[in-house]
Amino acid sequence: MVSSVRTVLGDVRPGDLGVCDAHDHLFIRSPQLPGQELNDATAARAELEAFRAAGGASVVQWTPYGMGRRAADLPLLSRAAGVHVVCATGLHQAAHYAPELLDELRGKLADVFVSELTGGIGTSGVRAGLVKVAGGFHALDAHARWTMTAAAEAHHATGAPIAVHLEMGTGALDVLDLLCGELGVPPHRVILGHLNRSPDFVVQRQAAESGCWLAFDGPSRTHHATDWRMPDAVRALAEAGFGHRLLLGGDTVVAGARSVDGGPGMPYLLRRVRPRLARELGAELTDRVLTENPGRVFAVEWR
């Protein structure tokens, strides 16, 4: 079987991704973000075009089930902007959903994930290319364990990678104990997101030693004060031999953060973060983190 990345326009070869924003959002809504939703298709297209103009070629949208993915719009935007887009299935923390929606998913969550990975999301025809779930702050509650168990089942059925929102960058080792230890997901199929938000170099090194992927995403967000530590963390991991397991993303989650609305947005990853990291890692490794690594982590021998 041949590994491929499942984009909204179909499966592509890993090398076709080019420069990749490995964690971002074109659309997202949540009761936790009242009045700040990403729900404007025109702005989404403009943001993709701005990313393309900065040298970007692909974006992985981590927006999961029930949070306004607008899957049917993604192929049109991908074609118009000339940027590959990968869409997620999965489920976020309980606070992002109405209790009745979660009740409807009891007993069938893994089936929903598998269906969206293999058959498509609703009537859109778009197949998801990863499963996104979330931990809690330094812990895993019953909701997190439920969603991660379903994600593991979906992985075993399809081969899909599992991307994990770490709340404020914490709980990485608990996530690995559950997904890889108890549930049998190979570490190289797990992506730990938001490690930049908790600059604990010891935990980051321990997580890297497991064989999982380490995502440093969401640079220059107003409520995170750890951006300046990120280059040191990435350099330390690279020097320890884990440069082949690093990913970078923008994680734009509110309208005001888009570049077309005056924020840093997706282009910031290439306009500012890329040259900053090149000073620490060298241009060659930085380029591999932005191109080869995403192709490897999101490429699957789909079942």
Number of C-alpha atoms within 10 A of each C-alpha: 7 8 16 21 28 28 26 28 17 17 17 17 15 21 16 15 25 21 24 29 29 28 25 21 24 32 26 24 20 18 13 11 13 9 11 16 19 24 17 12 16 9 18 22 21 18 21 29 23 19 26 19 12 15 15 25 22 26 30 24 28 30 28 21 20 19 17 16 24 17 22 15 15 26 21 15 22 21 14 13 20 15 23 27 26 29 29 29 29 30 27 23 16 16 10 15 17 12 10 8 11 14 9 10 12 10 10 10 21 23 16 17 31 25 18 25 29 19 15 19 23 12 9 15 17 25 26 30 32 34 31 27 28 24 26 19 13 16 15 17 13 9 17 20 17 17 23 27 19 25 31 27 20 26 26 17 17 19 21 30 26 28 24 23 24 23 20 18 22 25 21 25 17 15 26 22 13 17 22 19 13 11 17 15 21 19 20 16 23 25 24 28 30 26 26 28 22 21 20 14 17 10 16 22 16 12 19 21 15 15 16 21 26 28 23 26 25 25 27 20 18 8 6 13 13 14 19 12 15 20 19 16 20 24 18 18 21 17 11 12 12 19 22 17 21 24 28 28 27 27 26 26 23 21 23 16 21 24 20 20 13 10 17 20 29 32 25 20 26 21 14 13 20 17 15 16 19 15 12 16 20 13 15 9 17 22 18 18 22 25 25 20 24 29 25 18 23 24 25 24 12 19 12
